[in-house]
């Protein structure tokens, strides 16, 4: 891969963000009390096993985000010429300012827009904004990287908490990936993921203080961070060997490229579904086919000329630009729309209107929060003089 920005990957990030948004719209119907909503959810669940389900494959999109983040962070560290301190400042500013804006809006929504349980809808959507804001939760959200209830104000921020934690130690991943043979570089992270599954299983069975320690915080649990090192490391490994991967891919015949693309899609989309049908829902085996499919898909998306040309369309590029804001702010628009208009507008047109409002909100957040944060992050890296040996750098 070239060292520069890969526009097709930017576009894919936008499409993945859309799939997360749509997956949450589908979950609005989960366990709904009203018969027509329950029937609609059942139909969508059946359709999720067809290729149409890619549009709302939210969990797969999150795994893709983590693999892609590992790839992007590796290149940022490699090209940035930054000390660890400068790298960390850039990373915190880039993630935290939009995050803080979303959390503040979520607090205001929970305080002033929450109208109580939404009749006819299920427990998943009804739990959000049901907790009154308090000082303890405000401090937890301000701290950003601790284990806490991330569902209170904006239910997508758990991935940002996990990403920020991994970012703190990512230079160590860079060191390991660079200094290890590609055939073994990922093995320690795979082993850590396997160990996490067994530890979490044992803690769940034991209960009590051990379970609270291992799984405290739910989706922001520290044990999950250990598990999620694997997709970040896989992305970093691809970035480290991107030139060799590119050369190898471009030597393949068109038929073999097609087979690789089909395999990437099958693993990414059908891997976890096949295991679910077989009755295995453990996090490890549920995510790993998706992770491998995401890695193979990243290669195809980055190098296949036809795919790159398609994703260069301005609509896809626009979605890529606003993807972070789209991901971060869509729960707030969804919850606000439901608590303001549910019962007055039929659910289908309400969700359609909510999607349009989400795009508009994401555009404003991109202009007013995300772009200023990105400019500040870039400014932090300007004028940094670096003297490297391996991946070490001089101080600020």
VEXMARGU-617981 format. One record per residue (C-alpha): x, y, z; residue number from 1. Coordinates in nm, 3 decimals. Example, Ala and Ser with C-alpha at 12.3 -4.5 7.8 and 13.67 -1.06 7.14 Angstrom:
BEGIN
@px = 1.230; py = -0.450; pz = 0.780; n = 1
@px = 1.367; py = -0.106; pz = 0.714; n = 2
//
This chain:
BEGIN
@px = 0.000; py = 0.000; pz = 0.000; n = 1
@px = 0.119; py = 0.347; pz = -0.064; n = 2
@px = 0.213; py = 0.554; pz = 0.234; n = 3
@px = -0.048; py = 0.811; pz = 0.149; n = 4
@px = -0.413; py = 0.808; pz = 0.235; n = 5
@px = -0.610; py = 0.530; pz = 0.069; n = 6
@px = -0.935; py = 0.689; pz = -0.043; n = 7
@px = -1.114; py = 0.359; pz = -0.091; n = 8
@px = -1.052; py = 0.269; pz = 0.274; n = 9
@px = -1.190; py = 0.607; pz = 0.382; n = 10
@px = -1.505; py = 0.538; pz = 0.183; n = 11
@px = -1.538; py = 0.191; pz = 0.332; n = 12
@px = -1.518; py = 0.339; pz = 0.680; n = 13
@px = -1.819; py = 0.553; pz = 0.589; n = 14
@px = -2.016; py = 0.254; pz = 0.462; n = 15
@px = -1.930; py = 0.063; pz = 0.779; n = 16
@px = -2.058; py = 0.355; pz = 0.987; n = 17
@px = -2.386; py = 0.346; pz = 0.794; n = 18
@px = -2.421; py = -0.026; pz = 0.865; n = 19
@px = -2.377; py = 0.043; pz = 1.237; n = 20
@px = -2.648; py = 0.309; pz = 1.220; n = 21
@px = -2.889; py = 0.075; pz = 1.041; n = 22
@px = -2.812; py = -0.209; pz = 1.281; n = 23
@px = -2.929; py = 0.007; pz = 1.568; n = 24
@px = -3.247; py = 0.095; pz = 1.381; n = 25
@px = -3.311; py = -0.278; pz = 1.347; n = 26
@px = -3.247; py = -0.327; pz = 1.720; n = 27
@px = -3.516; py = -0.069; pz = 1.796; n = 28
@px = -3.758; py = -0.347; pz = 1.698; n = 29
@px = -3.589; py = -0.618; pz = 1.906; n = 30
@px = -3.825; py = -0.786; pz = 2.156; n = 31
@px = -4.090; py = -0.530; pz = 2.074; n = 32
@px = -4.426; py = -0.571; pz = 2.243; n = 33
@px = -4.630; py = -0.466; pz = 1.942; n = 34
@px = -4.699; py = -0.748; pz = 1.703; n = 35
@px = -4.620; py = -0.562; pz = 1.382; n = 36
@px = -4.282; py = -0.451; pz = 1.517; n = 37
@px = -4.200; py = -0.805; pz = 1.631; n = 38
@px = -4.297; py = -0.937; pz = 1.287; n = 39
@px = -4.081; py = -0.674; pz = 1.115; n = 40
@px = -3.786; py = -0.766; pz = 1.337; n = 41
@px = -3.832; py = -1.135; pz = 1.263; n = 42
@px = -3.835; py = -1.059; pz = 0.889; n = 43
@px = -3.519; py = -0.851; pz = 0.915; n = 44
@px = -3.349; py = -1.124; pz = 1.115; n = 45
@px = -3.427; py = -1.370; pz = 0.838; n = 46
@px = -3.301; py = -1.125; pz = 0.575; n = 47
@px = -2.981; py = -1.077; pz = 0.773; n = 48
@px = -2.869; py = -1.417; pz = 0.643; n = 49
@px = -2.893; py = -1.289; pz = 0.286; n = 50
@px = -2.641; py = -1.045; pz = 0.136; n = 51
@px = -2.892; py = -0.768; pz = 0.212; n = 52
@px = -2.797; py = -0.811; pz = 0.575; n = 53
@px = -2.459; py = -0.654; pz = 0.504; n = 54
@px = -2.638; py = -0.319; pz = 0.522; n = 55
@px = -2.702; py = -0.363; pz = 0.895; n = 56
@px = -2.414; py = -0.591; pz = 0.996; n = 57
@px = -2.315; py = -0.365; pz = 1.284; n = 58
@px = -2.094; py = -0.601; pz = 1.484; n = 59
@px = -1.892; py = -0.691; pz = 1.174; n = 60
@px = -1.848; py = -0.320; pz = 1.101; n = 61
@px = -1.707; py = -0.261; pz = 1.450; n = 62
@px = -1.453; py = -0.541; pz = 1.400; n = 63
@px = -1.362; py = -0.385; pz = 1.064; n = 64
@px = -1.313; py = -0.048; pz = 1.236; n = 65
@px = -1.066; py = -0.202; pz = 1.479; n = 66
@px = -0.864; py = -0.374; pz = 1.203; n = 67
@px = -0.861; py = -0.055; pz = 0.998; n = 68
@px = -0.762; py = 0.154; pz = 1.301; n = 69
@px = -0.462; py = -0.072; pz = 1.357; n = 70
@px = -0.359; py = -0.019; pz = 0.996; n = 71
@px = -0.404; py = 0.359; pz = 1.010; n = 72
@px = -0.237; py = 0.400; pz = 1.351; n = 73
@px = 0.067; py = 0.205; pz = 1.232; n = 74
@px = 0.111; py = 0.435; pz = 0.933; n = 75
@px = 0.049; py = 0.743; pz = 1.147; n = 76
@px = 0.323; py = 0.635; pz = 1.386; n = 77
@px = 0.559; py = 0.538; pz = 1.103; n = 78
@px = 0.517; py = 0.858; pz = 0.903; n = 79
@px = 0.447; py = 1.102; pz = 1.183; n = 80
@px = 0.802; py = 1.149; pz = 1.309; n = 81
@px = 0.664; py = 1.197; pz = 1.660; n = 82
@px = 0.774; py = 1.123; pz = 2.009; n = 83
@px = 0.536; py = 0.915; pz = 2.217; n = 84
@px = 0.417; py = 1.230; pz = 2.394; n = 85
@px = 0.338; py = 1.411; pz = 2.069; n = 86
@px = 0.168; py = 1.101; pz = 1.928; n = 87
@px = -0.047; py = 1.068; pz = 2.238; n = 88
@px = -0.146; py = 1.435; pz = 2.236; n = 89
@px = -0.253; py = 1.409; pz = 1.873; n = 90
@px = -0.451; py = 1.094; pz = 1.939; n = 91
@px = -0.629; py = 1.229; pz = 2.245; n = 92
@px = -0.723; py = 1.557; pz = 2.076; n = 93
@px = -0.842; py = 1.381; pz = 1.763; n = 94
@px = -1.071; py = 1.144; pz = 1.951; n = 95
@px = -1.165; py = 1.337; pz = 2.262; n = 96
@px = -1.307; py = 1.666; pz = 2.137; n = 97
@px = -1.582; py = 1.514; pz = 1.920; n = 98
@px = -1.640; py = 1.254; pz = 2.193; n = 99
@px = -1.684; py = 1.527; pz = 2.454; n = 100
@px = -1.930; py = 1.712; pz = 2.231; n = 101
@px = -2.138; py = 1.398; pz = 2.184; n = 102
@px = -2.137; py = 1.318; pz = 2.556; n = 103
@px = -2.249; py = 1.670; pz = 2.645; n = 104
@px = -2.539; py = 1.646; pz = 2.400; n = 105
@px = -2.623; py = 1.303; pz = 2.539; n = 106
@px = -2.635; py = 1.441; pz = 2.893; n = 107
@px = -2.868; py = 1.719; pz = 2.780; n = 108
@px = -3.086; py = 1.469; pz = 2.598; n = 109
@px = -3.110; py = 1.240; pz = 2.900; n = 110
@px = -3.189; py = 1.536; pz = 3.125; n = 111
@px = -3.445; py = 1.718; pz = 2.909; n = 112
@px = -3.577; py = 1.492; pz = 2.632; n = 113
@px = -3.626; py = 1.158; pz = 2.803; n = 114
@px = -4.000; py = 1.090; pz = 2.835; n = 115
@px = -3.996; py = 0.749; pz = 2.999; n = 116
@px = -4.035; py = 0.401; pz = 2.848; n = 117
@px = -4.141; py = 0.390; pz = 2.484; n = 118
@px = -4.456; py = 0.174; pz = 2.475; n = 119
@px = -4.449; py = -0.120; pz = 2.238; n = 120
@px = -4.069; py = -0.117; pz = 2.199; n = 121
@px = -3.828; py = -0.357; pz = 2.361; n = 122
@px = -3.584; py = -0.333; pz = 2.653; n = 123
@px = -3.278; py = -0.263; pz = 2.440; n = 124
@px = -3.388; py = 0.079; pz = 2.320; n = 125
@px = -3.576; py = 0.159; pz = 2.640; n = 126
@px = -3.273; py = 0.134; pz = 2.867; n = 127
@px = -3.095; py = 0.429; pz = 2.707; n = 128
@px = -3.128; py = 0.770; pz = 2.874; n = 129
@px = -3.321; py = 0.601; pz = 3.156; n = 130
@px = -3.042; py = 0.678; pz = 3.405; n = 131
@px = -3.053; py = 1.029; pz = 3.546; n = 132
@px = -2.727; py = 1.223; pz = 3.504; n = 133
@px = -2.515; py = 1.234; pz = 3.818; n = 134
@px = -2.173; py = 1.362; pz = 3.919; n = 135
@px = -2.018; py = 1.015; pz = 3.932; n = 136
@px = -2.117; py = 0.934; pz = 3.575; n = 137
@px = -1.994; py = 1.273; pz = 3.454; n = 138
@px = -1.649; py = 1.208; pz = 3.600; n = 139
@px = -1.642; py = 0.860; pz = 3.449; n = 140
@px = -1.720; py = 0.993; pz = 3.104; n = 141
@px = -1.473; py = 1.278; pz = 3.142; n = 142
@px = -1.198; py = 1.030; pz = 3.227; n = 143
@px = -1.270; py = 0.847; pz = 2.901; n = 144
@px = -1.054; py = 0.537; pz = 2.955; n = 145
@px = -1.190; py = 0.389; pz = 3.278; n = 146
@px = -1.441; py = 0.100; pz = 3.293; n = 147
@px = -1.788; py = 0.250; pz = 3.328; n = 148
@px = -2.146; py = 0.230; pz = 3.206; n = 149
@px = -2.107; py = 0.369; pz = 2.855; n = 150
@px = -2.478; py = 0.326; pz = 2.776; n = 151
@px = -2.591; py = 0.625; pz = 2.981; n = 152
@px = -2.564; py = 0.906; pz = 2.730; n = 153
@px = -2.429; py = 0.772; pz = 2.398; n = 154
@px = -2.431; py = 0.396; pz = 2.356; n = 155
@px = -2.160; py = 0.380; pz = 2.087; n = 156
@px = -1.878; py = 0.534; pz = 2.288; n = 157
@px = -1.761; py = 0.199; pz = 2.426; n = 158
@px = -1.563; py = 0.143; pz = 2.105; n = 159
@px = -1.388; py = 0.478; pz = 2.151; n = 160
@px = -1.295; py = 0.386; pz = 2.507; n = 161
@px = -1.144; py = 0.061; pz = 2.380; n = 162
@px = -0.968; py = 0.236; pz = 2.092; n = 163
@px = -0.818; py = 0.501; pz = 2.320; n = 164
@px = -0.682; py = 0.238; pz = 2.557; n = 165
@px = -0.525; py = 0.045; pz = 2.270; n = 166
@px = -0.383; py = 0.373; pz = 2.136; n = 167
@px = -0.199; py = 0.424; pz = 2.465; n = 168
@px = 0.004; py = 0.107; pz = 2.415; n = 169
@px = 0.000; py = 0.093; pz = 2.036; n = 170
@px = 0.368; py = 0.190; pz = 1.996; n = 171
@px = 0.453; py = -0.136; pz = 2.174; n = 172
@px = 0.248; py = -0.321; pz = 1.911; n = 173
@px = 0.447; py = -0.136; pz = 1.644; n = 174
@px = 0.776; py = -0.243; pz = 1.800; n = 175
@px = 0.670; py = -0.608; pz = 1.819; n = 176
@px = 0.526; py = -0.622; pz = 1.466; n = 177
@px = 0.837; py = -0.459; pz = 1.316; n = 178
@px = 1.084; py = -0.682; pz = 1.494; n = 179
@px = 0.900; py = -1.013; pz = 1.447; n = 180
@px = 0.865; py = -1.238; pz = 1.147; n = 181
@px = 0.526; py = -1.189; pz = 0.988; n = 182
@px = 0.440; py = -1.554; pz = 1.043; n = 183
@px = 0.455; py = -1.520; pz = 1.423; n = 184
@px = 0.392; py = -1.150; pz = 1.484; n = 185
@px = 0.020; py = -1.194; pz = 1.546; n = 186
@px = 0.041; py = -1.506; pz = 1.761; n = 187
@px = 0.085; py = -1.335; pz = 2.103; n = 188
@px = -0.227; py = -1.126; pz = 2.045; n = 189
@px = -0.423; py = -1.431; pz = 1.939; n = 190
@px = -0.306; py = -1.607; pz = 2.255; n = 191
@px = -0.411; py = -1.311; pz = 2.469; n = 192
@px = -0.756; py = -1.318; pz = 2.309; n = 193
@px = -0.791; py = -1.689; pz = 2.379; n = 194
@px = -0.677; py = -1.639; pz = 2.738; n = 195
@px = -0.931; py = -1.359; pz = 2.781; n = 196
@px = -1.215; py = -1.585; pz = 2.678; n = 197
@px = -1.119; py = -1.848; pz = 2.934; n = 198
@px = -1.066; py = -1.591; pz = 3.211; n = 199
@px = -1.401; py = -1.427; pz = 3.143; n = 200
@px = -1.573; py = -1.765; pz = 3.137; n = 201
@px = -1.418; py = -1.864; pz = 3.469; n = 202
@px = -1.504; py = -1.527; pz = 3.624; n = 203
@px = -1.863; py = -1.552; pz = 3.505; n = 204
@px = -1.898; py = -1.898; pz = 3.655; n = 205
@px = -1.741; py = -1.791; pz = 3.985; n = 206
@px = -1.936; py = -1.467; pz = 4.018; n = 207
@px = -1.879; py = -1.229; pz = 4.304; n = 208
@px = -1.581; py = -0.995; pz = 4.326; n = 209
@px = -1.381; py = -1.179; pz = 4.061; n = 210
@px = -1.657; py = -1.141; pz = 3.803; n = 211
@px = -1.691; py = -0.772; pz = 3.892; n = 212
@px = -1.317; py = -0.721; pz = 3.850; n = 213
@px = -1.286; py = -0.905; pz = 3.519; n = 214
@px = -1.610; py = -0.792; pz = 3.355; n = 215
@px = -1.683; py = -0.467; pz = 3.537; n = 216
@px = -1.791; py = -0.189; pz = 3.306; n = 217
@px = -1.966; py = -0.416; pz = 3.058; n = 218
@px = -1.851; py = -0.322; pz = 2.709; n = 219
@px = -1.575; py = -0.102; pz = 2.853; n = 220
@px = -1.427; py = -0.383; pz = 3.067; n = 221
@px = -1.049; py = -0.392; pz = 3.075; n = 222
@px = -1.055; py = -0.761; pz = 2.988; n = 223
@px = -1.223; py = -0.672; pz = 2.660; n = 224
@px = -0.933; py = -0.437; pz = 2.580; n = 225
@px = -0.697; py = -0.734; pz = 2.596; n = 226
@px = -0.926; py = -0.922; pz = 2.358; n = 227
@px = -0.946; py = -0.632; pz = 2.112; n = 228
@px = -0.569; py = -0.606; pz = 2.081; n = 229
@px = -0.596; py = -0.884; pz = 1.820; n = 230
@px = -0.777; py = -0.689; pz = 1.544; n = 231
@px = -0.561; py = -0.380; pz = 1.601; n = 232
@px = -0.246; py = -0.592; pz = 1.578; n = 233
@px = -0.376; py = -0.760; pz = 1.263; n = 234
@px = -0.426; py = -0.420; pz = 1.100; n = 235
@px = -0.078; py = -0.313; pz = 1.211; n = 236
@px = 0.072; py = -0.629; pz = 1.062; n = 237
@px = -0.091; py = -0.556; pz = 0.727; n = 238
@px = 0.037; py = -0.199; pz = 0.735; n = 239
@px = 0.390; py = -0.312; pz = 0.824; n = 240
@px = 0.404; py = -0.544; pz = 0.520; n = 241
@px = 0.179; py = -0.340; pz = 0.292; n = 242
@px = 0.433; py = -0.308; pz = 0.009; n = 243
@px = 0.491; py = -0.683; pz = -0.004; n = 244
@px = 0.117; py = -0.751; pz = 0.023; n = 245
@px = 0.051; py = -0.511; pz = -0.263; n = 246
@px = 0.313; py = -0.670; pz = -0.487; n = 247
@px = 0.178; py = -1.015; pz = -0.415; n = 248
@px = -0.184; py = -0.916; pz = -0.474; n = 249
@px = -0.111; py = -0.746; pz = -0.807; n = 250
@px = 0.062; py = -1.060; pz = -0.936; n = 251
@px = -0.256; py = -1.265; pz = -0.887; n = 252
@px = -0.474; py = -1.344; pz = -1.186; n = 253
@px = -0.817; py = -1.182; pz = -1.208; n = 254
@px = -0.978; py = -1.516; pz = -1.123; n = 255
@px = -0.774; py = -1.555; pz = -0.806; n = 256
@px = -0.848; py = -1.198; pz = -0.706; n = 257
@px = -1.217; py = -1.274; pz = -0.747; n = 258
@px = -1.182; py = -1.584; pz = -0.529; n = 259
@px = -1.000; py = -1.378; pz = -0.266; n = 260
@px = -1.277; py = -1.118; pz = -0.270; n = 261
@px = -1.547; py = -1.382; pz = -0.236; n = 262
@px = -1.355; py = -1.545; pz = 0.051; n = 263
@px = -1.320; py = -1.207; pz = 0.225; n = 264
@px = -1.694; py = -1.146; pz = 0.197; n = 265
@px = -1.782; py = -1.499; pz = 0.310; n = 266
@px = -1.562; py = -1.476; pz = 0.620; n = 267
@px = -1.663; py = -1.121; pz = 0.704; n = 268
@px = -2.036; py = -1.163; pz = 0.659; n = 269
@px = -2.116; py = -1.533; pz = 0.692; n = 270
@px = -1.843; py = -1.656; pz = 0.925; n = 271
@px = -2.006; py = -1.548; pz = 1.249; n = 272
@px = -2.355; py = -1.632; pz = 1.123; n = 273
@px = -2.252; py = -1.987; pz = 1.040; n = 274
@px = -2.110; py = -2.033; pz = 1.388; n = 275
@px = -2.426; py = -1.887; pz = 1.542; n = 276
@px = -2.639; py = -2.136; pz = 1.350; n = 277
@px = -2.417; py = -2.414; pz = 1.483; n = 278
@px = -2.486; py = -2.286; pz = 1.832; n = 279
@px = -2.146; py = -2.139; pz = 1.921; n = 280
@px = -2.184; py = -1.780; pz = 2.041; n = 281
@px = -1.853; py = -1.737; pz = 2.220; n = 282
@px = -1.695; py = -1.402; pz = 2.145; n = 283
@px = -1.369; py = -1.556; pz = 2.023; n = 284
@px = -1.498; py = -1.778; pz = 1.746; n = 285
@px = -1.782; py = -1.538; pz = 1.671; n = 286
@px = -1.546; py = -1.252; pz = 1.581; n = 287
@px = -1.243; py = -1.423; pz = 1.434; n = 288
@px = -1.387; py = -1.515; pz = 1.091; n = 289
@px = -1.510; py = -1.157; pz = 1.067; n = 290
@px = -1.166; py = -1.029; pz = 1.163; n = 291
@px = -0.994; py = -1.238; pz = 0.896; n = 292
@px = -1.252; py = -1.136; pz = 0.639; n = 293
@px = -1.200; py = -0.772; pz = 0.729; n = 294
@px = -0.823; py = -0.807; pz = 0.683; n = 295
@px = -0.861; py = -0.976; pz = 0.343; n = 296
@px = -1.127; py = -0.723; pz = 0.245; n = 297
@px = -0.896; py = -0.438; pz = 0.340; n = 298
@px = -0.641; py = -0.572; pz = 0.090; n = 299
@px = -0.899; py = -0.606; pz = -0.188; n = 300
@px = -1.046; py = -0.261; pz = -0.120; n = 301
@px = -0.704; py = -0.097; pz = -0.117; n = 302
@px = -0.567; py = -0.256; pz = -0.438; n = 303
@px = -0.842; py = -0.380; pz = -0.667; n = 304
@px = -0.880; py = -0.112; pz = -0.941; n = 305
@px = -1.253; py = -0.170; pz = -0.999; n = 306
@px = -1.331; py = -0.152; pz = -0.628; n = 307
@px = -1.115; py = 0.157; pz = -0.583; n = 308
@px = -1.289; py = 0.328; pz = -0.877; n = 309
@px = -1.633; py = 0.250; pz = -0.734; n = 310
@px = -1.546; py = 0.375; pz = -0.387; n = 311
@px = -1.395; py = 0.692; pz = -0.531; n = 312
@px = -1.749; py = 0.815; pz = -0.598; n = 313
@px = -1.814; py = 1.143; pz = -0.417; n = 314
@px = -2.107; py = 0.999; pz = -0.219; n = 315
@px = -1.889; py = 0.728; pz = -0.068; n = 316
@px = -1.605; py = 0.971; pz = -0.010; n = 317
@px = -1.842; py = 1.207; pz = 0.168; n = 318
@px = -1.963; py = 0.928; pz = 0.395; n = 319
@px = -1.601; py = 0.849; pz = 0.469; n = 320
@px = -1.529; py = 1.208; pz = 0.572; n = 321
@px = -1.818; py = 1.225; pz = 0.816; n = 322
@px = -1.792; py = 0.863; pz = 0.932; n = 323
@px = -1.661; py = 0.938; pz = 1.282; n = 324
@px = -1.933; py = 1.197; pz = 1.347; n = 325
@px = -2.193; py = 0.971; pz = 1.188; n = 326
@px = -2.095; py = 0.690; pz = 1.420; n = 327
@px = -2.068; py = 0.907; pz = 1.729; n = 328
@px = -2.382; py = 1.120; pz = 1.700; n = 329
@px = -2.639; py = 0.884; pz = 1.548; n = 330
@px = -2.754; py = 0.741; pz = 1.886; n = 331
@px = -2.833; py = 1.093; pz = 2.008; n = 332
@px = -3.045; py = 1.173; pz = 1.703; n = 333
@px = -3.220; py = 0.836; pz = 1.727; n = 334
@px = -3.306; py = 0.872; pz = 2.096; n = 335
@px = -3.413; py = 1.235; pz = 2.058; n = 336
@px = -3.639; py = 1.150; pz = 1.764; n = 337
@px = -3.801; py = 0.858; pz = 1.945; n = 338
@px = -3.867; py = 1.049; pz = 2.266; n = 339
@px = -4.000; py = 1.353; pz = 2.082; n = 340
@px = -4.204; py = 1.195; pz = 1.802; n = 341
@px = -4.271; py = 0.827; pz = 1.873; n = 342
@px = -4.645; py = 0.777; pz = 1.900; n = 343
@px = -4.710; py = 1.084; pz = 1.686; n = 344
@px = -4.538; py = 0.961; pz = 1.369; n = 345
@px = -4.543; py = 0.602; pz = 1.243; n = 346
@px = -4.217; py = 0.425; pz = 1.322; n = 347
@px = -4.106; py = 0.354; pz = 0.963; n = 348
@px = -4.122; py = 0.716; pz = 0.841; n = 349
@px = -3.987; py = 0.831; pz = 1.177; n = 350
@px = -3.674; py = 0.617; pz = 1.134; n = 351
@px = -3.636; py = 0.730; pz = 0.773; n = 352
@px = -3.653; py = 1.093; pz = 0.882; n = 353
@px = -3.413; py = 1.017; pz = 1.165; n = 354
@px = -3.158; py = 0.886; pz = 0.916; n = 355
@px = -3.174; py = 1.210; pz = 0.719; n = 356
@px = -3.144; py = 1.412; pz = 1.039; n = 357
@px = -2.846; py = 1.196; pz = 1.138; n = 358
@px = -2.664; py = 1.279; pz = 0.816; n = 359
@px = -2.726; py = 1.650; pz = 0.872; n = 360
@px = -2.612; py = 1.629; pz = 1.233; n = 361
@px = -2.300; py = 1.436; pz = 1.135; n = 362
@px = -2.218; py = 1.697; pz = 0.872; n = 363
@px = -2.243; py = 1.977; pz = 1.128; n = 364
@px = -2.042; py = 1.782; pz = 1.385; n = 365
@px = -1.776; py = 1.715; pz = 1.123; n = 366
@px = -1.750; py = 2.084; pz = 1.036; n = 367
@px = -1.771; py = 2.226; pz = 1.389; n = 368
@px = -1.602; py = 1.959; pz = 1.600; n = 369
@px = -1.417; py = 1.697; pz = 1.400; n = 370
@px = -1.233; py = 1.921; pz = 1.154; n = 371
@px = -1.116; py = 2.167; pz = 1.425; n = 372
@px = -1.001; py = 1.868; pz = 1.635; n = 373
@px = -0.810; py = 1.727; pz = 1.337; n = 374
@px = -0.644; py = 2.065; pz = 1.274; n = 375
@px = -0.542; py = 2.090; pz = 1.638; n = 376
@px = -0.405; py = 1.736; pz = 1.627; n = 377
@px = -0.199; py = 1.813; pz = 1.316; n = 378
@px = -0.069; py = 2.133; pz = 1.473; n = 379
@px = 0.057; py = 1.937; pz = 1.772; n = 380
@px = 0.279; py = 1.736; pz = 1.541; n = 381
@px = 0.429; py = 2.030; pz = 1.352; n = 382
@px = 0.783; py = 2.128; pz = 1.426; n = 383
@px = 0.866; py = 1.808; pz = 1.612; n = 384
@px = 1.223; py = 1.705; pz = 1.555; n = 385
@px = 1.276; py = 1.333; pz = 1.569; n = 386
@px = 1.583; py = 1.115; pz = 1.588; n = 387
@px = 1.480; py = 0.752; pz = 1.555; n = 388
@px = 1.642; py = 0.421; pz = 1.621; n = 389
@px = 1.385; py = 0.156; pz = 1.534; n = 390
@px = 1.067; py = 0.327; pz = 1.657; n = 391
@px = 1.210; py = 0.538; pz = 1.938; n = 392
@px = 1.194; py = 0.916; pz = 1.912; n = 393
@px = 1.332; py = 1.219; pz = 2.085; n = 394
@px = 1.123; py = 1.406; pz = 2.335; n = 395
@px = 0.903; py = 1.699; pz = 2.253; n = 396
//
